[in-house]
Amino acid sequence: MKNAKNEKRGRETDSKQHEKIACQHFLEFYNKQLNKNIKFIKFGDPDLGKGEPDCICSNGINIEVATAYYDNIDAKDAWATIDLLKKRINKDDYKKKYPDNTLGMDNPDQGLYDSINKIVIGKNKKEYNYNGKLFLLIYSRPGITNETEIEMYIKKYRNFKNIIFDEVWLLFVSDNYKIYLLAKRNDIFVSENNEEFKFGRTMIE
């Protein structure tokens, strides 16, 4: 029980640090691209009013952070890797519980596209307590998808309505960091291409 509590507490701390690091990396590229000087100030307070966004920044910028994975299995594997690095799980248990999850994926890019769309849709259903502008930042470090396929997502596969966020950005990590503006407030994207391919997993013996 104690180990489970420690693991949960460790994950919560890691999650907050992940939000901060993603925010800071994003601001580095955002500032260069738009000639700004916005800085991370503090974490938002989830218990204040309807809940503040994850990161409160200078110049009235507030950033809600989310991470896009291929699916829940990919998400669990990513956090298990952090547990291994933080020595919350030993190497043998890690190898037994978390084999390479990329080997059994069918149409992995579609899984990531679906994940990004679902994040924007889900976050638009929330309400936030903030002053200034509200950004949604989606972080993704996929094992297979590359920049060309992300550009294809932007051209053909965005499928959401953005009502509450002034801007929606993707912080994509492959060989390098790169940011993409996915939407501005009141943008609506309807894609008929999402039915072309279905993401799935093939069981590997």
N, CA and C of each residue as an Amber inpcrd file, in Angstrom:
protein
   615
   0.8270000  -1.2010000   0.0000000   0.0000000   0.0000000   0.0000000
   0.8650000   1.2560000   0.0000000   1.9290000   1.2210000   0.8450000
   2.8210000   2.3660000   0.9330000   3.5120000   2.6130000  -0.3990000
   3.9760000   1.5190000  -1.0600000   4.6230000   1.6620000  -2.3570000
   3.6830000   2.2500000  -3.3940000   2.4030000   1.8170000  -3.3390000
   1.4050000   2.3270000  -4.2830000   1.1850000   3.8240000  -4.0820000
   1.1440000   4.2520000  -2.8150000   0.9690000   5.6770000  -2.5180000
   2.1760000   6.4770000  -2.9780000   3.3570000   5.9310000  -2.7250000
   4.5810000   6.6190000  -3.1440000   4.6490000   6.7390000  -4.6680000
   4.2240000   5.6660000  -5.3490000   4.2330000   5.6710000  -6.8070000
   3.2550000   6.7170000  -7.3400000   2.0600000   6.7830000  -6.7290000
   1.0580000   7.7600000  -7.1530000   1.5580000   9.1790000  -6.9290000
   2.1560000   9.4100000  -5.7500000   2.6810000  10.7410000  -5.4410000
   3.8040000  11.1100000  -6.4000000   4.6550000  10.1200000  -6.7130000
   5.7490000  10.3620000  -7.6480000   5.2350000  10.6940000  -9.0340000
   4.2060000   9.9840000  -9.4730000   3.6190000  10.2360000 -10.7870000
   3.0190000  11.6450000 -10.8480000   2.3470000  12.0570000  -9.7710000
   1.7350000  13.3920000  -9.7380000   2.8010000  14.4800000  -9.8420000
   3.9050000  14.2840000  -9.1260000   5.0170000  15.2450000  -9.1950000
   5.6180000  15.2670000 -10.5950000   5.8280000  14.0840000 -11.1670000
   6.3770000  13.9970000 -12.5180000   5.4600000  14.6670000 -13.5330000
   4.1490000  14.4870000 -13.3410000   3.1780000  15.0660000 -14.2650000
   3.2600000  16.5860000 -14.2630000   3.3670000  17.1750000 -13.0810000
   3.4770000  18.6300000 -12.9770000   4.7780000  19.1190000 -13.6200000
   5.8590000  18.4100000 -13.3740000   7.1310000  18.8100000 -13.9730000
   7.0950000  18.6740000 -15.4940000   6.4050000  17.6370000 -15.9710000
   6.2350000  17.4520000 -17.4140000   5.4930000  18.6410000 -18.0080000
   4.4340000  19.0940000 -17.3390000   3.6670000  20.2480000 -17.8130000
   4.5550000  21.4860000 -17.9020000   5.3520000  21.7000000 -16.8610000
   6.2300000  22.8770000 -16.8360000   7.2750000  22.8230000 -17.9360000
   7.9230000  21.6590000 -18.0910000   8.9700000  21.5220000 -19.1040000
   8.3900000  21.6820000 -20.5100000   7.2160000  21.0760000 -20.7560000
   6.5600000  21.2190000 -22.0600000   6.2360000  22.6850000 -22.3240000
   5.7230000  23.3570000 -21.3100000   5.3870000  24.7740000 -21.4330000
   6.6260000  25.6000000 -21.7460000   7.7130000  25.3500000 -21.0380000
   8.9360000  26.1200000 -21.2450000   9.5450000  25.8690000 -22.6220000
   9.5270000  24.6130000 -23.0680000  10.0200000  24.3170000 -24.4260000
   9.1520000  25.0300000 -25.4660000   7.8520000  24.9710000 -25.2730000
   6.9420000  25.6400000 -26.2040000   7.2260000  27.1360000 -26.2610000
   7.3430000  27.7630000 -25.0940000   7.5690000  29.2090000 -25.0520000
   8.8910000  29.6010000 -25.7140000   9.8830000  28.7430000 -25.5990000
  11.1660000  29.0200000 -26.2490000  10.9870000  29.1960000 -27.7550000
  10.2380000  28.2780000 -28.3710000  10.0290000  28.3420000 -29.8110000
   8.9780000  29.3800000 -30.1920000   7.9590000  29.5070000 -29.3620000
   6.9130000  30.5090000 -29.6030000   7.5090000  31.9150000 -29.5800000
   8.3430000  32.1910000 -28.5970000   8.9740000  33.5070000 -28.4800000
   9.8630000  33.8130000 -29.6830000  10.6250000  32.8270000 -30.1360000
  11.4860000  33.0270000 -31.3050000  10.6530000  33.2800000 -32.5550000
   9.5880000  32.5130000 -32.6910000   8.7740000  32.5810000 -33.8940000
   7.9960000  33.8920000 -33.9870000   7.5300000  34.3880000 -32.8330000
   6.6930000  35.5840000 -32.8320000   7.3750000  36.7990000 -32.2040000
   8.6720000  36.6730000 -31.9160000   9.4350000  37.7710000 -31.3260000
   8.7910000  38.2590000 -30.0240000   8.4830000  37.3070000 -29.1330000
   7.8730000  37.6060000 -27.8360000   8.8700000  37.2990000 -26.7210000
   8.4670000  37.6110000 -25.4960000   9.3110000  37.3010000 -24.3320000
   8.4300000  36.8030000 -23.1810000   7.6460000  35.7930000 -23.4740000
   6.7230000  35.2480000 -22.4820000   7.4380000  34.1830000 -21.6670000
   7.2050000  34.1840000 -20.3620000   7.8840000  33.2520000 -19.4660000
   6.8900000  32.5310000 -18.5600000   7.2440000  31.3100000 -18.2080000
   6.4720000  30.5590000 -17.2040000   6.6150000  31.2680000 -15.8600000
   5.4890000  31.4500000 -15.1560000   5.5140000  32.0950000 -13.8410000
   5.2390000  31.0870000 -12.7240000   4.1550000  30.3290000 -12.8620000
   3.7820000  29.3920000 -11.8090000   2.7870000  28.3800000 -12.3390000
   2.5680000  27.3360000 -11.5470000   1.5190000  26.3680000 -11.8590000
   0.1590000  26.9760000 -11.5410000  -0.8430000  26.6110000 -12.3340000
  -2.2020000  27.0360000 -12.0400000  -2.7580000  26.2760000 -10.8520000
  -3.7270000  26.8800000 -10.1930000  -4.3800000  26.2740000  -9.0340000
  -5.6660000  25.5850000  -9.4990000  -5.7120000  24.2450000  -9.4750000
  -6.9150000  23.5380000  -9.9490000  -8.1330000  23.7430000  -9.0540000
  -7.9120000  24.2560000  -7.8420000  -9.0150000  24.4400000  -6.8980000
  -9.5270000  25.8790000  -6.8450000  -8.9570000  26.7610000  -7.6480000
  -9.3760000  28.1580000  -7.6550000 -10.5130000  28.3520000  -8.6450000
 -11.6840000  28.7260000  -8.1340000 -12.8420000  28.9120000  -9.0030000
 -13.1640000  27.6400000  -9.7580000 -13.2460000  27.7600000 -11.0710000
 -13.5120000  26.5900000 -11.9170000 -12.2260000  25.8360000 -12.2580000
 -11.1220000  26.3180000 -11.7030000  -9.8300000  25.6670000 -11.9480000
  -9.0060000  26.4540000 -12.9440000  -7.8040000  26.8230000 -12.5300000
  -6.9260000  27.5470000 -13.4420000  -6.2780000  26.5820000 -14.4340000
  -5.8320000  27.0810000 -15.5970000  -5.0560000  26.2520000 -16.5240000
  -3.7650000  25.7910000 -15.8580000  -3.0910000  24.8250000 -16.4740000
  -1.9140000  24.2150000 -15.8530000  -0.7750000  25.1990000 -15.5980000
  -0.5320000  26.1110000 -16.5340000   0.6200000  27.0130000 -16.4370000
   0.1860000  28.4680000 -16.5720000   0.5660000  29.2800000 -15.5990000
   0.3120000  30.7090000 -15.6500000   1.6030000  31.3770000 -16.1080000
   1.5210000  32.1500000 -17.1810000   2.7120000  32.7490000 -17.7720000
   2.5950000  34.2690000 -17.7890000   3.6760000  34.9130000 -18.1770000
   3.6790000  36.3740000 -18.2380000   2.8290000  36.8610000 -19.4160000
   2.6120000  38.1680000 -19.4610000   1.8580000  38.8000000 -20.5530000
   0.4230000  38.2750000 -20.6720000  -0.1220000  37.7660000 -19.5590000
  -1.5060000  37.3030000 -19.5690000  -1.7540000  36.0420000 -20.3640000
  -0.7260000  35.2330000 -20.5490000  -0.8770000  33.9610000 -21.2710000
  -1.0660000  32.8260000 -20.2710000  -2.1160000  32.0460000 -20.4550000
  -2.4230000  30.8910000 -19.6070000  -2.4470000  29.6600000 -20.5000000
  -1.7720000  28.5950000 -20.0710000  -1.6050000  27.4320000 -20.9420000
  -2.0840000  26.1550000 -20.2580000  -3.0310000  25.5030000 -20.8840000
  -3.4620000  24.1730000 -20.4790000  -2.6380000  23.1670000 -21.2800000
  -2.0670000  22.1740000 -20.6010000  -1.1490000  21.2250000 -21.2520000
  -1.7650000  19.8270000 -21.2830000  -1.6430000  19.1710000 -22.4160000
  -2.0770000  17.7760000 -22.5520000  -1.0470000  17.0340000 -23.3930000
  -1.0320000  15.7190000 -23.2730000  -0.1000000  14.9010000 -24.0470000
  -0.8720000  13.9370000 -24.9320000  -0.4750000  13.8620000 -26.1940000
  -1.1160000  12.9540000 -27.1470000  -0.2670000  11.6960000 -27.3140000
  -0.9090000  10.5550000 -27.1120000  -0.2690000   9.2560000 -27.3080000
  -1.0210000   8.5170000 -28.4220000  -0.4690000   7.3900000 -28.8510000
  -1.1900000   6.5850000 -29.8280000  -2.4670000   6.0090000 -29.2180000
  -2.3530000   5.5480000 -27.9720000  -3.5110000   5.0080000 -27.2540000
  -3.1260000   4.8580000 -25.7880000  -3.9970000   4.2520000 -24.9840000
  -3.7310000   4.0990000 -23.5520000  -2.5300000   3.2090000 -23.2660000
  -2.3080000   2.2150000 -24.1120000  -1.1570000   1.3290000 -23.9310000
   0.1390000   2.1240000 -24.1130000   0.1600000   2.9600000 -25.1120000
   1.3270000   3.8110000 -25.3520000   1.5570000   4.7580000 -24.1750000
   0.4790000   5.3100000 -23.6360000   0.5910000   6.2160000 -22.4830000
   1.1580000   5.4950000 -21.2620000   0.6420000   4.2920000 -21.0080000
   1.1320000   3.5210000 -19.8560000   2.6070000   3.1800000 -20.0100000
   3.0090000   2.8350000 -21.2200000   4.4130000   2.5060000 -21.4710000
   5.3130000   3.7160000 -21.2570000   4.8490000   4.8870000 -21.6970000
   5.6520000   6.1000000 -21.5500000   5.8900000   6.4230000 -20.0810000
   4.8320000   6.2950000 -19.2770000   4.9760000   6.5970000 -17.8480000
   5.7490000   5.4990000 -17.1270000   5.6700000   4.2710000 -17.6330000
   6.4570000   3.1830000 -17.0410000   7.9430000   3.4200000 -17.2490000
   8.2980000   3.9990000 -18.3950000   9.7030000   4.3280000 -18.6510000
  10.2170000   5.3390000 -17.6270000   9.3690000   6.3010000 -17.2850000
   9.7430000   7.2850000 -16.2600000   9.8850000   6.5930000 -14.9050000
   8.9680000   5.6670000 -14.6050000   9.0720000   4.9100000 -13.3480000
  10.3920000   4.1510000 -13.2770000  10.8110000   3.5860000 -14.4190000
  12.0840000   2.8590000 -14.4710000  13.2560000   3.8040000 -14.2070000
  13.2360000   4.9380000 -14.8600000  14.3160000   5.9140000 -14.6820000
  14.3750000   6.4400000 -13.2520000  13.1970000   6.5710000 -12.6320000
  13.1380000   7.0540000 -11.2490000  13.2810000   5.9180000 -10.2310000
  13.5010000   4.7050000 -10.7530000  13.7170000   3.5060000  -9.9290000
  12.5110000   3.1680000  -9.0570000  11.3040000   3.4450000  -9.6070000
  10.0860000   3.0180000  -8.9230000   9.6450000   1.6390000  -9.3880000
  10.3250000   1.1330000 -10.4140000  10.0700000  -0.2230000 -10.9030000
  11.4260000  -0.7800000 -11.3270000  11.6470000  -2.0850000 -11.0890000
  12.9530000  -2.6370000 -11.4770000  12.9410000  -3.0600000 -12.9470000
  14.1170000  -3.2670000 -13.4840000  14.2790000  -3.5050000 -14.9140000
  13.5830000  -4.7720000 -15.3760000  13.6440000  -5.8330000 -14.5760000
  13.0180000  -7.0990000 -14.9660000  11.4970000  -6.9570000 -15.0520000
  10.9040000  -6.2990000 -14.0500000   9.4550000  -6.0860000 -14.0680000
   9.0450000  -5.2070000 -15.2390000   9.8720000  -4.2210000 -15.5140000
   9.5830000  -3.3130000 -16.6330000   9.5510000  -4.0840000 -17.9550000
  10.5550000  -4.9250000 -18.2020000  10.6180000  -5.6780000 -19.4530000
   9.4570000  -6.6630000 -19.5750000   9.0550000  -7.2240000 -18.4460000
   7.9680000  -8.2100000 -18.4440000   6.6130000  -7.5450000 -18.6980000
   6.3770000  -6.3990000 -18.0630000   5.0750000  -5.7340000 -18.1500000
   4.9260000  -4.8460000 -19.3680000   6.0600000  -4.3110000 -19.8690000
   5.9730000  -3.2920000 -20.9120000   6.8940000  -3.6080000 -22.0950000
   6.5300000  -4.6220000 -22.9040000   7.3100000  -4.8890000 -24.1200000
   7.1030000  -3.7490000 -25.1190000   7.9200000  -3.6980000 -26.1630000
   7.8270000  -2.6270000 -27.1610000   6.4200000  -2.5780000 -27.7470000
   5.6670000  -1.5290000 -27.3930000   4.2550000  -1.4790000 -27.7970000
   4.0640000  -1.0070000 -29.2380000   5.1270000  -0.5190000 -29.8900000
   4.9690000  -0.0240000 -31.2580000   4.8880000  -1.1560000 -32.2830000
   5.2660000  -2.3740000 -31.8910000   5.3330000  -3.4750000 -32.8580000
   3.9620000  -3.9510000 -33.3040000   2.9450000  -3.8150000 -32.4740000
   1.6440000  -4.3710000 -32.8100000   0.6210000  -3.3730000 -33.2840000
   1.0450000  -2.1890000 -33.7270000   0.0870000  -1.1560000 -34.0990000
  -0.2340000  -1.1830000 -35.5910000  -1.5090000  -1.1010000 -35.9100000
  -1.9690000  -0.9230000 -37.2880000  -2.3690000   0.5380000 -37.4710000
  -1.8720000   1.1960000 -38.5010000  -2.1530000   2.6030000 -38.7790000
  -1.8850000   3.4970000 -37.5690000  -0.6460000   3.4800000 -37.0590000
  -0.3400000   4.2520000 -35.8520000  -0.5720000   5.7510000 -35.9840000
  -0.3080000   6.3050000 -37.1770000  -0.5230000   7.7460000 -37.3530000
  -1.9710000   8.1230000 -37.0680000  -2.8840000   7.2700000 -37.5240000
  -4.3010000   7.5470000 -37.2890000  -4.6180000   7.5480000 -35.8010000
  -3.9540000   6.6720000 -35.0530000  -4.1530000   6.6650000 -33.6010000
  -3.7510000   7.9860000 -32.9760000  -2.6270000   8.5550000 -33.4510000
  -2.1700000   9.8470000 -32.9340000  -3.1050000  10.9680000 -33.3800000
  -3.5520000  10.9250000 -34.6330000  -4.4940000  11.9410000 -35.1180000
  -5.7640000  11.9280000 -34.2640000  -6.2870000  10.7290000 -34.0180000
  -7.5020000  10.6060000 -33.2030000  -7.2820000  11.1620000 -31.8050000
  -6.0950000  10.8850000 -31.2490000  -5.7760000  11.3460000 -29.8990000
  -5.7570000  12.8680000 -29.8280000  -5.1370000  13.5140000 -30.8050000
  -5.0800000  14.9790000 -30.8210000  -6.4800000  15.5650000 -30.9430000
  -7.2790000  15.0130000 -31.8520000  -8.6530000  15.5060000 -32.0210000
  -9.4640000  15.3620000 -30.7340000  -9.3280000  14.2110000 -30.0820000
 -10.0840000  13.9670000 -28.8500000  -9.6590000  14.9110000 -27.7380000
  -8.3690000  15.2350000 -27.6660000  -7.8990000  16.1660000 -26.6420000
  -8.5390000  17.5300000 -26.8310000  -8.5360000  18.0300000 -28.0700000
  -9.1190000  19.3550000 -28.3290000 -10.6090000  19.3450000 -28.0070000
 -11.3050000  18.3110000 -28.4140000 -12.7500000  18.2080000 -28.1420000
 -13.0070000  18.1460000 -26.6420000 -12.2450000  17.3040000 -25.9400000
 -12.4410000  17.1490000 -24.4940000 -12.1230000  18.4050000 -23.7130000
 -11.0110000  19.0570000 -24.0420000 -10.6190000  20.2680000 -23.3190000
 -11.5940000  21.4190000 -23.5730000 -12.2380000  21.4200000 -24.7240000
 -13.2250000  22.4590000 -25.0250000 -14.5050000  22.3080000 -24.2130000
 -14.6640000  21.1740000 -23.5620000 -15.8530000  20.9660000 -22.7130000
 -15.6350000  21.4760000 -21.2960000 -14.4040000  21.8560000 -20.9790000
 -14.0880000  22.3340000 -19.6360000 -14.2570000  23.8460000 -19.5340000
 -14.2900000  24.3350000 -18.2940000 -14.2790000  25.7730000 -18.0390000
 -13.0640000  26.0930000 -17.1900000 -12.4930000  27.2680000 -17.4090000
 -11.2600000  27.6400000 -16.7240000 -11.3840000  29.0090000 -16.0690000
 -10.6580000  29.1720000 -14.9830000 -10.5770000  30.4480000 -14.2810000
  -9.2600000  31.1180000 -14.6930000  -9.3250000  32.2010000 -15.4590000
  -8.0950000  32.8420000 -15.9320000  -8.3730000  34.2850000 -16.3500000
  -7.3000000  35.0490000 -16.4450000  -7.3440000  36.4040000 -16.9860000
  -6.3590000  36.4850000 -18.1420000  -6.7730000  37.0800000 -19.2430000
  -5.8860000  37.1900000 -20.3990000  -6.2720000  36.2260000 -21.4990000
  -5.2810000  35.5570000 -22.0800000  -5.5150000  34.6160000 -23.1670000
  -5.3060000  33.1880000 -22.6910000  -6.0590000  32.2850000 -23.3070000
  -5.9870000  30.8690000 -22.9490000  -5.4990000  30.0630000 -24.1430000
  -4.3860000  29.3460000 -23.9500000  -3.8370000  28.4600000 -24.9770000
  -4.0210000  27.0060000 -24.5450000  -4.1800000  26.1310000 -25.5200000
  -4.0800000  24.6870000 -25.2930000  -2.7990000  24.2250000 -25.9690000
  -1.9410000  23.5910000 -25.2010000  -0.6890000  23.0470000 -25.7240000
  -0.7490000  21.5290000 -25.6670000  -0.6180000  20.8920000 -26.8220000
  -0.6030000  19.4340000 -26.8960000   0.8340000  18.9910000 -27.1850000
   1.3700000  18.2340000 -26.2650000   2.7380000  17.7200000 -26.4010000
   2.6740000  16.3050000 -26.9670000   3.5670000  15.9940000 -27.9000000
   3.6110000  14.6270000 -28.4260000   5.0330000  14.2510000 -28.8040000
   5.4410000  13.0720000 -28.3260000   6.7590000  12.5320000 -28.6800000
   6.5570000  11.0940000 -29.1510000   5.9590000  10.9050000 -30.3200000
   5.6180000   9.5520000 -30.7760000   6.8220000   8.7740000 -31.2460000
   6.7260000   7.4540000 -31.1750000   7.8500000   6.6100000 -31.5550000
   7.9600000   6.3770000 -33.0430000   6.8710000   6.6160000 -33.7820000
   6.8580000   6.2820000 -35.2000000   6.5520000   7.4930000 -36.0790000
   5.5400000   8.2420000 -35.7410000   5.0620000   9.3580000 -36.5630000
   6.1320000  10.4410000 -36.7120000   6.2740000  10.9690000 -37.9270000
   7.2800000  11.9990000 -38.1660000   6.6350000  13.3280000 -38.5740000
   7.4640000  14.3140000 -38.8790000   6.9590000  15.6560000 -39.1950000
   6.0770000  15.6640000 -40.4400000   6.4340000  14.8720000 -41.4350000
   5.6290000  14.8160000 -42.6630000   4.2110000  14.3560000 -42.3590000
   4.0880000  13.3860000 -41.4710000   2.7670000  12.8570000 -41.1350000
   1.9760000  13.8290000 -40.2660000   2.6710000  14.6480000 -39.4620000
   1.9840000  15.6900000 -38.7090000   1.4590000  16.7700000 -39.6480000
   2.2540000  17.1100000 -40.6540000   1.7990000  18.0860000 -41.6490000
   0.5950000  17.5500000 -42.4250000   0.5650000  16.2380000 -42.6380000
  -0.5870000  15.6110000 -43.2830000  -1.8210000  15.7050000 -42.3790000
  -1.6110000  15.5260000 -41.0750000  -2.7250000  15.6780000 -40.1220000
  -3.3280000  17.0690000 -40.2330000  -2.4810000  18.0820000 -40.2800000
  -2.9650000  19.4600000 -40.3320000  -3.7310000  19.7210000 -41.6330000
  -3.2880000  19.1310000 -42.7270000  -3.9450000  19.3450000 -44.0230000
  -5.2730000  18.5950000 -44.1360000  -5.3190000  17.3730000 -43.5850000
  -6.4550000  16.5020000 -43.9170000  -7.2320000  15.9220000 -42.7370000
  -6.6420000  15.8830000 -41.5410000  -7.2450000  15.0560000 -40.5040000
  -7.6940000  15.7990000 -39.2420000  -7.5520000  17.1220000 -39.2070000
  -8.0920000  17.8470000 -38.0610000  -9.6140000  17.6980000 -38.0730000
 -10.1780000  17.3670000 -36.9440000 -11.6090000  17.0790000 -36.8840000
 -12.1490000  17.5020000 -35.5150000 -12.3060000  18.8110000 -35.3330000
 -12.7580000  19.3310000 -34.0470000 -13.2610000  20.7610000 -34.1960000
 -13.9210000  21.2150000 -33.1480000 -14.3850000  22.5950000 -33.0510000
 -13.6880000  23.2260000 -31.8480000 -13.0050000  24.3280000 -32.0700000
 -12.3170000  25.0140000 -30.9740000 -13.0630000  26.2910000 -30.6200000
 -13.6850000  26.2950000 -29.4560000 -14.5220000  27.4250000 -29.0480000
 -13.8710000  28.2750000 -27.9680000 -13.1650000  27.6450000 -27.0210000
 -12.7400000  28.3980000 -25.8320000 -11.2680000  28.8180000 -25.8350000
 -10.4340000  28.1840000 -26.6430000  -9.0090000  28.5000000 -26.6080000
  -8.6580000  29.5570000 -27.6670000  -7.9100000  30.5680000 -27.2350000
  -7.4730000  31.5760000 -28.1970000  -6.5760000  30.9530000 -29.2610000
  -5.7360000  30.0150000 -28.8330000  -4.8810000  29.3000000 -29.7740000
  -4.6580000  27.8750000 -29.2790000  -4.5700000  26.9490000 -30.2240000
  -4.2510000  25.5510000 -29.9280000  -2.9420000  25.2260000 -30.6410000
  -1.9540000  24.7500000 -29.8780000  -0.6290000  24.4710000 -30.4310000
  -0.2360000  23.0110000 -30.1860000   0.5730000  22.4980000 -31.1000000
   1.1840000  21.1800000 -30.9380000   2.6870000  21.3640000 -30.7740000
   3.2260000  20.8240000 -29.7030000   4.6840000  20.7550000 -29.5120000
   5.0920000  19.3360000 -29.8690000   5.7110000  19.1790000 -31.0210000
   6.0270000  17.8580000 -31.5560000   7.5170000  17.5880000 -31.4090000
   7.8400000  16.4160000 -30.8880000   9.2420000  16.0530000 -30.6750000
   9.5680000  14.8100000 -31.4930000  10.4660000  14.9730000 -32.4390000
  10.9840000  13.8420000 -33.2020000  12.4980000  13.8990000 -33.0650000
  13.1930000  14.2330000 -34.1240000  14.6330000  14.4780000 -33.9860000
  14.8810000  15.8180000 -33.3060000  13.9420000  16.7420000 -33.5160000
  14.0260000  18.0760000 -32.9340000  12.6520000  18.4840000 -32.4100000
  12.6300000  19.5830000 -31.6760000  11.3630000  20.1630000 -31.2390000
  10.8180000  21.0430000 -32.3590000   9.5070000  21.0070000 -32.5310000
   8.8660000  21.8740000 -33.5080000   7.4530000  22.1900000 -33.0270000
   7.0060000  23.4220000 -33.2690000   5.6480000  23.7810000 -32.8570000
   4.7820000  24.0410000 -34.0880000   3.5060000  23.6680000 -33.9560000
   2.5310000  23.8570000 -35.0280000   1.2910000  24.5190000 -34.4400000
   0.8170000  25.5620000 -35.0920000  -0.4540000  26.1720000 -34.7050000
  -1.5770000  25.3420000 -35.3280000  -2.4060000  24.7300000 -34.4720000
  -3.4700000  23.8550000 -34.9660000  -4.7940000  24.5910000 -35.1490000
  -5.0410000  25.6030000 -34.3300000  -6.3400000  26.2820000 -34.4170000
  -6.3220000  27.5860000 -33.6430000  -7.2150000  28.4790000 -34.0460000
  -7.5130000  29.6780000 -33.2820000  -8.9590000  29.5980000 -32.8040000
  -9.3310000  30.5190000 -31.9340000 -10.6800000  30.4920000 -31.3610000
 -11.7380000  30.5110000 -32.4710000 -12.7450000  29.6550000 -32.2960000
 -13.8890000  29.5110000 -33.1970000 -13.5590000  28.8220000 -34.5160000
 -12.3690000  28.2630000 -34.6290000 -12.0690000  27.4530000 -35.8110000
 -12.8200000  26.1210000 -35.7360000 -13.3420000  25.7020000 -36.8860000
 -14.0380000  24.4160000 -36.9790000 -13.4260000  23.6220000 -38.1390000
 -13.0450000  22.3920000 -37.8440000 -12.4690000  21.5180000 -38.8680000
 -13.2940000  20.2330000 -38.9350000 -13.7190000  19.9150000 -40.1310000
 -14.4730000  18.6730000 -40.3470000 -13.7090000  17.8460000 -41.3690000
 -13.2890000  16.6660000 -40.9640000 -12.5180000  15.8020000 -41.8540000
 -13.3020000  14.5510000 -42.2040000 -13.3630000  14.2690000 -43.4860000
 -13.9770000  13.0170000 -43.9360000 -12.9240000  11.9380000 -44.1140000
 -11.6670000  12.3090000 -43.8900000 -10.5690000  11.3700000 -44.1410000
 -10.3060000  10.4270000 -42.9850000 -10.8740000  10.7400000 -41.7930000
 -10.5920000   9.9070000 -40.6280000 -11.1890000   8.5070000 -40.7370000
 -12.0840000   8.3070000 -41.7120000 -12.6620000   6.9810000 -41.9080000
 -11.8220000   6.1260000 -42.8630000 -10.7990000   6.7380000 -43.4800000
  -9.9640000   5.9950000 -44.4330000  -9.2300000   4.8440000 -43.7560000
  -8.6680000   5.1500000 -42.5950000  -7.8520000   4.1690000 -41.8820000
  -8.3170000   4.0870000 -40.4360000  -8.2170000   2.9110000 -39.8690000
  -8.5630000   2.7090000 -38.4710000  -7.3270000   2.2890000 -37.6960000
  -7.1340000   2.9350000 -36.5650000  -6.0470000   2.5150000 -35.6920000
  -6.4540000   1.2460000 -34.9690000  -5.5140000   0.3370000 -34.7950000
  -5.7990000  -0.8790000 -34.0490000  -4.5020000  -1.5280000 -33.6110000
  -4.6490000  -2.6070000 -32.8830000  -3.4710000  -3.3520000 -32.4200000
  -3.6130000  -4.8160000 -32.8030000  -2.5160000  -5.4000000 -33.2440000
  -2.4590000  -6.8150000 -33.5800000  -1.7320000  -7.5420000 -32.4630000
  -2.3320000  -8.5570000 -31.9410000  -1.6960000  -9.3280000 -30.8670000
  -0.4780000 -10.0600000 -31.4000000   0.6390000  -9.8810000 -30.7300000
   1.8810000 -10.5570000 -31.1440000   2.2130000 -11.6620000 -30.1410000
   2.4050000 -12.8310000 -30.6610000   2.7180000 -13.9790000 -29.7950000
   4.1360000 -13.8660000 -29.2440000
